Amino acid sequence: MEHKSIVDRLSDDLKTAMKSRDADRVATLRMAISAMNYRRIERMSALSDEEQEDVVRKQVKQRDDSIDEFVKGGRADLADKEKREREILKEYLPAEMSAQQLQAEVQSIISGLGPDAKFGDAMKAVIPALGKRANGKAIQEAVKAAMAAKP
């Protein structure tokens, strides 16, 4: 089977969503395609698979931030809409690590640091290794827990 780029998958899924009249999916996919085109024009070249993932990851993060703000503002209806959009976008990203895997990886990376390592040092070591495979907030929480447990 041939590997399809994220842009191709988005376009194919947009056509399917339009045919099935799924308005939320259509709107979300159009926003994602627009973000891809914006980044492509900004770079003045075609996007690599990794750059396409970064664009989708950024879209997911924007949804996460919006959800937090809508929940704080008491707008559960808008938060639910953003959650649906986030789930649609996550379909185009590789699966994230489980909490146990993340904790184990963070623990092994932190154990390689010196005994006087600070939180910032730990984050600088962990983010390059795990940044693409896990959510930033989850990484931060795992590092905090690992640093607290460190003697």
Protein Blocks (a to p, Z undefined) as FASTA:
>chain_A
ZZddfklmmmmmmmmmmmnopaklmmmmmmmmmmmmmmmmmnopacdfklmmmmmmmmmm
mmmmmmmmmmmnopaklmmmmmmmmmmmmmmpccdddfklmmmmmmmmmmmpcfkbcfkl
mmmmmmmmmmmmpcfklmmmmmmmmmmmpZZ
